[in-house]
């Protein structure tokens, strides 16, 4: 049997070299594949980061735009109020509207935002982030992104609205100093505390994801108090402060017959301004309500629903106001139609994200009717509210907050992004929660308003002198008139070269 002989050394060396080259090539290919996979992962992570940054930028821009729309409502309030008062008080109204939003901006920056959205102190009030010292541009851990600059800006428009509502109830007879005191109290304490309760980490908050103890049932069978865009937080607060102010300062001279108590007509001086103001307010309300979804990148669909419901409530309020006023007064009242729009808008502000369109229409109809009934009740009580600010904002705001519990569905609550999965709407627990929350907010606002107004009354005084009220405050307090004619100055003919042209 023949023996196998090993290959020559030269052949063995060539084979080893070949195998080593193949192994090296395979290793290079594997390294290249690993590098490609690693590069792919890096690219995916980079794209994910860029998409996240894009979403955050989009959300921030969305809030800034909506905040600007909501701030534009200040112009709407100014036009509505100037059209509603006597022409001798137009400058006074404009001055108050300008100063109150500036006071609100200053105090909201210094203390209000911290009280509203700072770290909670027992569920009652915020305790940090004063002068927005803890703003993180969205990188912090605050609930719903309120640690960003854009959130401060958006919420500033809300506090400005709460302050300006008061002006409509007390105009044409209240001292400027007393009115500014109300703006100070609202923007630095009364309003921020309610904000903390409902929208921050307060004891009523529906957004509080840091605890299992939710308002009313104290477990996750409750959603907390739901007020999506502020029927209770903004409008009840502002309207209640205005109502107490109108009661304590008293009616305008001549508003009620001193013998019979009948209401004397004090007509608006410019209906066109009123219509313009309501149109601007309606436009701004889309920023108010739609912006309250807070994020466009993940909740744009919800903003669309909110816009539809806001529109339907406004048109329903107008139609209902026209019919009701015609039934009782036998005229087609433009002012009631305009106020009906506002009552519908206030009514839907709390529930715009958690009800269906037909519910929104019905909420607007009821809100407008409630406004008209409250208006007539104030006449009977001889409480003079020149712009129906309390019936529109406080009374319709109460209805709006309660309507959440009446019309909400559990599916709609989840669609709107509230954190709990339960049957609070179907079982009636949500309505009970809304009732208790409204009582607390209304009581807080009325009591604090009474304290502020009474302090003003017995210190600086609330009311302007009778002669100032009768003549109008523009000339004597502001040194000008809104519709003054410029007269020719002495010597104009000499300056013009003898009185001729060219």
Secondary structure as a PSIPRED ss2 file (coil, helix, strand):
# PSIPRED VFORMAT (PSIPRED V4.0)

   1 X C   1.000  0.000  0.000
   2 X C   1.000  0.000  0.000
   3 X C   1.000  0.000  0.000
   4 X C   1.000  0.000  0.000
   5 X C   1.000  0.000  0.000
   6 X C   1.000  0.000  0.000
   7 X C   1.000  0.000  0.000
   8 X C   1.000  0.000  0.000
   9 X H   0.000  1.000  0.000
  10 X H   0.000  1.000  0.000
  11 X H   0.000  1.000  0.000
  12 X H   0.000  1.000  0.000
  13 X H   0.000  1.000  0.000
  14 X H   0.000  1.000  0.000
  15 X H   0.000  1.000  0.000
  16 X H   0.000  1.000  0.000
  17 X H   0.000  1.000  0.000
  18 X H   0.000  1.000  0.000
  19 X H   0.000  1.000  0.000
  20 X H   0.000  1.000  0.000
  21 X H   0.000  1.000  0.000
  22 X H   0.000  1.000  0.000
  23 X H   0.000  1.000  0.000
  24 X H   0.000  1.000  0.000
  25 X H   0.000  1.000  0.000
  26 X H   0.000  1.000  0.000
  27 X H   0.000  1.000  0.000
  28 X H   0.000  1.000  0.000
  29 X H   0.000  1.000  0.000
  30 X H   0.000  1.000  0.000
  31 X H   0.000  1.000  0.000
  32 X H   0.000  1.000  0.000
  33 X H   0.000  1.000  0.000
  34 X H   0.000  1.000  0.000
  35 X H   0.000  1.000  0.000
  36 X H   0.000  1.000  0.000
  37 X H   0.000  1.000  0.000
  38 X H   0.000  1.000  0.000
  39 X H   0.000  1.000  0.000
  40 X H   0.000  1.000  0.000
  41 X H   0.000  1.000  0.000
  42 X H   0.000  1.000  0.000
  43 X H   0.000  1.000  0.000
  44 X H   0.000  1.000  0.000
  45 X H   0.000  1.000  0.000
  46 X H   0.000  1.000  0.000
  47 X H   0.000  1.000  0.000
  48 X H   0.000  1.000  0.000
  49 X H   0.000  1.000  0.000
  50 X H   0.000  1.000  0.000
  51 X H   0.000  1.000  0.000
  52 X H   0.000  1.000  0.000
  53 X H   0.000  1.000  0.000
  54 X H   0.000  1.000  0.000
  55 X H   0.000  1.000  0.000
  56 X H   0.000  1.000  0.000
  57 X H   0.000  1.000  0.000
  58 X H   0.000  1.000  0.000
  59 X H   0.000  1.000  0.000
  60 X H   0.000  1.000  0.000
  61 X H   0.000  1.000  0.000
  62 X H   0.000  1.000  0.000
  63 X H   0.000  1.000  0.000
  64 X H   0.000  1.000  0.000
  65 X H   0.000  1.000  0.000
  66 X H   0.000  1.000  0.000
  67 X H   0.000  1.000  0.000
  68 X H   0.000  1.000  0.000
  69 X H   0.000  1.000  0.000
  70 X H   0.000  1.000  0.000
  71 X H   0.000  1.000  0.000
  72 X H   0.000  1.000  0.000
  73 X H   0.000  1.000  0.000
  74 X H   0.000  1.000  0.000
  75 X H   0.000  1.000  0.000
  76 X H   0.000  1.000  0.000
  77 X H   0.000  1.000  0.000
  78 X H   0.000  1.000  0.000
  79 X H   0.000  1.000  0.000
  80 X H   0.000  1.000  0.000
  81 X H   0.000  1.000  0.000
  82 X H   0.000  1.000  0.000
  83 X H   0.000  1.000  0.000
  84 X H   0.000  1.000  0.000
  85 X C   1.000  0.000  0.000
  86 X C   1.000  0.000  0.000
  87 X H   0.000  1.000  0.000
  88 X H   0.000  1.000  0.000
  89 X H   0.000  1.000  0.000
  90 X H   0.000  1.000  0.000
  91 X H   0.000  1.000  0.000
  92 X H   0.000  1.000  0.000
  93 X H   0.000  1.000  0.000
  94 X H   0.000  1.000  0.000
  95 X H   0.000  1.000  0.000
  96 X H   0.000  1.000  0.000
  97 X H   0.000  1.000  0.000
  98 X H   0.000  1.000  0.000
  99 X H   0.000  1.000  0.000
 100 X H   0.000  1.000  0.000
 101 X H   0.000  1.000  0.000
 102 X H   0.000  1.000  0.000
 103 X H   0.000  1.000  0.000
 104 X H   0.000  1.000  0.000
 105 X H   0.000  1.000  0.000
 106 X H   0.000  1.000  0.000
 107 X H   0.000  1.000  0.000
 108 X H   0.000  1.000  0.000
 109 X H   0.000  1.000  0.000
 110 X H   0.000  1.000  0.000
 111 X H   0.000  1.000  0.000
 112 X H   0.000  1.000  0.000
 113 X H   0.000  1.000  0.000
 114 X H   0.000  1.000  0.000
 115 X H   0.000  1.000  0.000
 116 X H   0.000  1.000  0.000
 117 X H   0.000  1.000  0.000
 118 X C   1.000  0.000  0.000
 119 X C   1.000  0.000  0.000
 120 X E   0.000  0.000  1.000
 121 X E   0.000  0.000  1.000
 122 X C   1.000  0.000  0.000
 123 X C   1.000  0.000  0.000
 124 X C   1.000  0.000  0.000
 125 X E   0.000  0.000  1.000
 126 X E   0.000  0.000  1.000
 127 X C   1.000  0.000  0.000
 128 X C   1.000  0.000  0.000
 129 X C   1.000  0.000  0.000
 130 X H   0.000  1.000  0.000
 131 X H   0.000  1.000  0.000
 132 X H   0.000  1.000  0.000
 133 X C   1.000  0.000  0.000
 134 X C   1.000  0.000  0.000
 135 X C   1.000  0.000  0.000
 136 X C   1.000  0.000  0.000
 137 X C   1.000  0.000  0.000
 138 X C   1.000  0.000  0.000
 139 X C   1.000  0.000  0.000
 140 X C   1.000  0.000  0.000
 141 X C   1.000  0.000  0.000
 142 X C   1.000  0.000  0.000
 143 X H   0.000  1.000  0.000
 144 X H   0.000  1.000  0.000
 145 X H   0.000  1.000  0.000
 146 X C   1.000  0.000  0.000
 147 X C   1.000  0.000  0.000
 148 X C   1.000  0.000  0.000
 149 X H   0.000  1.000  0.000
 150 X H   0.000  1.000  0.000
 151 X H   0.000  1.000  0.000
 152 X H   0.000  1.000  0.000
 153 X H   0.000  1.000  0.000
 154 X H   0.000  1.000  0.000
 155 X H   0.000  1.000  0.000
 156 X H   0.000  1.000  0.000
 157 X H   0.000  1.000  0.000
 158 X H   0.000  1.000  0.000
 159 X H   0.000  1.000  0.000
 160 X H   0.000  1.000  0.000
 161 X H   0.000  1.000  0.000
 162 X H   0.000  1.000  0.000
 163 X H   0.000  1.000  0.000
 164 X H   0.000  1.000  0.000
 165 X H   0.000  1.000  0.000
 166 X H   0.000  1.000  0.000
 167 X H   0.000  1.000  0.000
 168 X H   0.000  1.000  0.000
 169 X H   0.000  1.000  0.000
 170 X H   0.000  1.000  0.000
 171 X C   1.000  0.000  0.000
 172 X C   1.000  0.000  0.000
 173 X C   1.000  0.000  0.000
 174 X E   0.000  0.000  1.000
 175 X C   1.000  0.000  0.000
 176 X H   0.000  1.000  0.000
 177 X H   0.000  1.000  0.000
 178 X H   0.000  1.000  0.000
 179 X H   0.000  1.000  0.000
 180 X H   0.000  1.000  0.000
 181 X H   0.000  1.000  0.000
 182 X H   0.000  1.000  0.000
 183 X H   0.000  1.000  0.000
 184 X H   0.000  1.000  0.000
 185 X H   0.000  1.000  0.000
 186 X H   0.000  1.000  0.000
 187 X H   0.000  1.000  0.000
 188 X H   0.000  1.000  0.000
 189 X H   0.000  1.000  0.000
 190 X H   0.000  1.000  0.000
 191 X H   0.000  1.000  0.000
 192 X H   0.000  1.000  0.000
 193 X H   0.000  1.000  0.000
 194 X H   0.000  1.000  0.000
 195 X H   0.000  1.000  0.000
 196 X H   0.000  1.000  0.000
 197 X H   0.000  1.000  0.000
 198 X H   0.000  1.000  0.000
 199 X C   1.000  0.000  0.000
 200 X C   1.000  0.000  0.000
 201 X C   1.000  0.000  0.000
 202 X C   1.000  0.000  0.000
 203 X C   1.000  0.000  0.000
 204 X C   1.000  0.000  0.000
 205 X E   0.000  0.000  1.000
 206 X C   1.000  0.000  0.000
 207 X C   1.000  0.000  0.000
 208 X C   1.000  0.000  0.000
 209 X C   1.000  0.000  0.000
 210 X C   1.000  0.000  0.000
 211 X C   1.000  0.000  0.000
 212 X C   1.000  0.000  0.000
 213 X C   1.000  0.000  0.000
 214 X C   1.000  0.000  0.000
 215 X C   1.000  0.000  0.000
 216 X C   1.000  0.000  0.000
 217 X C   1.000  0.000  0.000
 218 X C   1.000  0.000  0.000
 219 X C   1.000  0.000  0.000
 220 X C   1.000  0.000  0.000
 221 X C   1.000  0.000  0.000
 222 X C   1.000  0.000  0.000
 223 X C   1.000  0.000  0.000
 224 X C   1.000  0.000  0.000
 225 X E   0.000  0.000  1.000
 226 X C   1.000  0.000  0.000
 227 X C   1.000  0.000  0.000
 228 X C   1.000  0.000  0.000
 229 X C   1.000  0.000  0.000
 230 X C   1.000  0.000  0.000
 231 X H   0.000  1.000  0.000
 232 X H   0.000  1.000  0.000
 233 X H   0.000  1.000  0.000
 234 X H   0.000  1.000  0.000
 235 X H   0.000  1.000  0.000
 236 X H   0.000  1.000  0.000
 237 X H   0.000  1.000  0.000
 238 X H   0.000  1.000  0.000
 239 X H   0.000  1.000  0.000
 240 X H   0.000  1.000  0.000
 241 X H   0.000  1.000  0.000
 242 X H   0.000  1.000  0.000
 243 X H   0.000  1.000  0.000
 244 X H   0.000  1.000  0.000
 245 X H   0.000  1.000  0.000
 246 X H   0.000  1.000  0.000
 247 X H   0.000  1.000  0.000
 248 X H   0.000  1.000  0.000
 249 X H   0.000  1.000  0.000
 250 X C   1.000  0.000  0.000
 251 X C   1.000  0.000  0.000
 252 X C   1.000  0.000  0.000
 253 X C   1.000  0.000  0.000
 254 X C   1.000  0.000  0.000
 255 X C   1.000  0.000  0.000
 256 X E   0.000  0.000  1.000
 257 X C   1.000  0.000  0.000
 258 X C   1.000  0.000  0.000
 259 X C   1.000  0.000  0.000
 260 X C   1.000  0.000  0.000
 261 X C   1.000  0.000  0.000
 262 X C   1.000  0.000  0.000
 263 X E   0.000  0.000  1.000
 264 X C   1.000  0.000  0.000
 265 X C   1.000  0.000  0.000
 266 X C   1.000  0.000  0.000
 267 X C   1.000  0.000  0.000
 268 X C   1.000  0.000  0.000
 269 X C   1.000  0.000  0.000
 270 X C   1.000  0.000  0.000
 271 X H   0.000  1.000  0.000
 272 X H   0.000  1.000  0.000
 273 X H   0.000  1.000  0.000
 274 X H   0.000  1.000  0.000
 275 X H   0.000  1.000  0.000
 276 X H   0.000  1.000  0.000
 277 X H   0.000  1.000  0.000
 278 X H   0.000  1.000  0.000
 279 X H   0.000  1.000  0.000
 280 X H   0.000  1.000  0.000
 281 X H   0.000  1.000  0.000
 282 X H   0.000  1.000  0.000
 283 X H   0.000  1.000  0.000
 284 X H   0.000  1.000  0.000
 285 X H   0.000  1.000  0.000
 286 X H   0.000  1.000  0.000
 287 X H   0.000  1.000  0.000
 288 X H   0.000  1.000  0.000
 289 X H   0.000  1.000  0.000
 290 X H   0.000  1.000  0.000
 291 X H   0.000  1.000  0.000
 292 X H   0.000  1.000  0.000
 293 X H   0.000  1.000  0.000
 294 X C   1.000  0.000  0.000
 295 X C   1.000  0.000  0.000
 296 X H   0.000  1.000  0.000
 297 X H   0.000  1.000  0.000
 298 X H   0.000  1.000  0.000
 299 X H   0.000  1.000  0.000
 300 X H   0.000  1.000  0.000
 301 X H   0.000  1.000  0.000
 302 X H   0.000  1.000  0.000
 303 X H   0.000  1.000  0.000
 304 X H   0.000  1.000  0.000
 305 X H   0.000  1.000  0.000
 306 X H   0.000  1.000  0.000
 307 X H   0.000  1.000  0.000
 308 X H   0.000  1.000  0.000
 309 X H   0.000  1.000  0.000
 310 X H   0.000  1.000  0.000
 311 X H   0.000  1.000  0.000
 312 X H   0.000  1.000  0.000
 313 X H   0.000  1.000  0.000
 314 X H   0.000  1.000  0.000
 315 X H   0.000  1.000  0.000
 316 X H   0.000  1.000  0.000
 317 X H   0.000  1.000  0.000
 318 X H   0.000  1.000  0.000
 319 X H   0.000  1.000  0.000
 320 X H   0.000  1.000  0.000
 321 X H   0.000  1.000  0.000
 322 X H   0.000  1.000  0.000
 323 X H   0.000  1.000  0.000
 324 X H   0.000  1.000  0.000
 325 X H   0.000  1.000  0.000
 326 X H   0.000  1.000  0.000
 327 X H   0.000  1.000  0.000
 328 X H   0.000  1.000  0.000
 329 X H   0.000  1.000  0.000
 330 X C   1.000  0.000  0.000
 331 X C   1.000  0.000  0.000
 332 X C   1.000  0.000  0.000
 333 X C   1.000  0.000  0.000
 334 X H   0.000  1.000  0.000
 335 X H   0.000  1.000  0.000
 336 X H   0.000  1.000  0.000
 337 X H   0.000  1.000  0.000
 338 X H   0.000  1.000  0.000
 339 X H   0.000  1.000  0.000
 340 X H   0.000  1.000  0.000
 341 X H   0.000  1.000  0.000
 342 X H   0.000  1.000  0.000
 343 X H   0.000  1.000  0.000
 344 X H   0.000  1.000  0.000
 345 X H   0.000  1.000  0.000
 346 X H   0.000  1.000  0.000
 347 X H   0.000  1.000  0.000
 348 X H   0.000  1.000  0.000
 349 X C   1.000  0.000  0.000
 350 X C   1.000  0.000  0.000
 351 X C   1.000  0.000  0.000
 352 X C   1.000  0.000  0.000
 353 X C   1.000  0.000  0.000
 354 X C   1.000  0.000  0.000
 355 X C   1.000  0.000  0.000
 356 X C   1.000  0.000  0.000
 357 X H   0.000  1.000  0.000
 358 X H   0.000  1.000  0.000
 359 X H   0.000  1.000  0.000
 360 X H   0.000  1.000  0.000
 361 X H   0.000  1.000  0.000
 362 X H   0.000  1.000  0.000
 363 X H   0.000  1.000  0.000
 364 X H   0.000  1.000  0.000
 365 X H   0.000  1.000  0.000
 366 X H   0.000  1.000  0.000
 367 X H   0.000  1.000  0.000
 368 X H   0.000  1.000  0.000
 369 X H   0.000  1.000  0.000
 370 X H   0.000  1.000  0.000
 371 X H   0.000  1.000  0.000
 372 X H   0.000  1.000  0.000
 373 X H   0.000  1.000  0.000
 374 X H   0.000  1.000  0.000
 375 X H   0.000  1.000  0.000
 376 X H   0.000  1.000  0.000
 377 X H   0.000  1.000  0.000
 378 X H   0.000  1.000  0.000
 379 X H   0.000  1.000  0.000
 380 X H   0.000  1.000  0.000
 381 X C   1.000  0.000  0.000
 382 X C   1.000  0.000  0.000
 383 X C   1.000  0.000  0.000
 384 X C   1.000  0.000  0.000
 385 X C   1.000  0.000  0.000
 386 X C   1.000  0.000  0.000
 387 X C   1.000  0.000  0.000
 388 X C   1.000  0.000  0.000
 389 X H   0.000  1.000  0.000
 390 X H   0.000  1.000  0.000
 391 X H   0.000  1.000  0.000
 392 X H   0.000  1.000  0.000
 393 X H   0.000  1.000  0.000
 394 X H   0.000  1.000  0.000
 395 X H   0.000  1.000  0.000
 396 X H   0.000  1.000  0.000
 397 X H   0.000  1.000  0.000
 398 X H   0.000  1.000  0.000
 399 X H   0.000  1.000  0.000
 400 X H   0.000  1.000  0.000
 401 X H   0.000  1.000  0.000
 402 X H   0.000  1.000  0.000
 403 X H   0.000  1.000  0.000
 404 X H   0.000  1.000  0.000
 405 X H   0.000  1.000  0.000
 406 X H   0.000  1.000  0.000
 407 X H   0.000  1.000  0.000
 408 X C   1.000  0.000  0.000
 409 X C   1.000  0.000  0.000
 410 X H   0.000  1.000  0.000
 411 X H   0.000  1.000  0.000
 412 X H   0.000  1.000  0.000
 413 X H   0.000  1.000  0.000
 414 X H   0.000  1.000  0.000
 415 X H   0.000  1.000  0.000
 416 X C   1.000  0.000  0.000
 417 X C   1.000  0.000  0.000
 418 X C   1.000  0.000  0.000
 419 X C   1.000  0.000  0.000
 420 X C   1.000  0.000  0.000
 421 X C   1.000  0.000  0.000
 422 X C   1.000  0.000  0.000
 423 X C   1.000  0.000  0.000
 424 X H   0.000  1.000  0.000
 425 X H   0.000  1.000  0.000
 426 X H   0.000  1.000  0.000
 427 X H   0.000  1.000  0.000
 428 X C   1.000  0.000  0.000
 429 X H   0.000  1.000  0.000
 430 X H   0.000  1.000  0.000
 431 X H   0.000  1.000  0.000
 432 X H   0.000  1.000  0.000
 433 X H   0.000  1.000  0.000
 434 X H   0.000  1.000  0.000
 435 X H   0.000  1.000  0.000
 436 X H   0.000  1.000  0.000
 437 X H   0.000  1.000  0.000
 438 X H   0.000  1.000  0.000
 439 X H   0.000  1.000  0.000
 440 X H   0.000  1.000  0.000
 441 X H   0.000  1.000  0.000
 442 X H   0.000  1.000  0.000
 443 X H   0.000  1.000  0.000
 444 X H   0.000  1.000  0.000
 445 X H   0.000  1.000  0.000
 446 X H   0.000  1.000  0.000
 447 X H   0.000  1.000  0.000
 448 X H   0.000  1.000  0.000
 449 X H   0.000  1.000  0.000
 450 X H   0.000  1.000  0.000
 451 X H   0.000  1.000  0.000
 452 X H   0.000  1.000  0.000
 453 X H   0.000  1.000  0.000
 454 X H   0.000  1.000  0.000
 455 X H   0.000  1.000  0.000
 456 X H   0.000  1.000  0.000
 457 X H   0.000  1.000  0.000
 458 X C   1.000  0.000  0.000
 459 X C   1.000  0.000  0.000
 460 X C   1.000  0.000  0.000
 461 X C   1.000  0.000  0.000
 462 X C   1.000  0.000  0.000
 463 X E   0.000  0.000  1.000
 464 X C   1.000  0.000  0.000
 465 X C   1.000  0.000  0.000
 466 X H   0.000  1.000  0.000
 467 X H   0.000  1.000  0.000
 468 X H   0.000  1.000  0.000
 469 X H   0.000  1.000  0.000
 470 X H   0.000  1.000  0.000
 471 X H   0.000  1.000  0.000
 472 X C   1.000  0.000  0.000
 473 X H   0.000  1.000  0.000
 474 X H   0.000  1.000  0.000
 475 X H   0.000  1.000  0.000
 476 X H   0.000  1.000  0.000
 477 X H   0.000  1.000  0.000
 478 X H   0.000  1.000  0.000
 479 X C   1.000  0.000  0.000
 480 X C   1.000  0.000  0.000
 481 X C   1.000  0.000  0.000
 482 X C   1.000  0.000  0.000
 483 X C   1.000  0.000  0.000
 484 X C   1.000  0.000  0.000
 485 X C   1.000  0.000  0.000
 486 X C   1.000  0.000  0.000
 487 X C   1.000  0.000  0.000
 488 X C   1.000  0.000  0.000
 489 X C   1.000  0.000  0.000
 490 X C   1.000  0.000  0.000
 491 X C   1.000  0.000  0.000
 492 X H   0.000  1.000  0.000
 493 X H   0.000  1.000  0.000
 494 X H   0.000  1.000  0.000
 495 X H   0.000  1.000  0.000
 496 X C   1.000  0.000  0.000
 497 X C   1.000  0.000  0.000
 498 X C   1.000  0.000  0.000
 499 X C   1.000  0.000  0.000
 500 X C   1.000  0.000  0.000
 501 X C   1.000  0.000  0.000
 502 X C   1.000  0.000  0.000
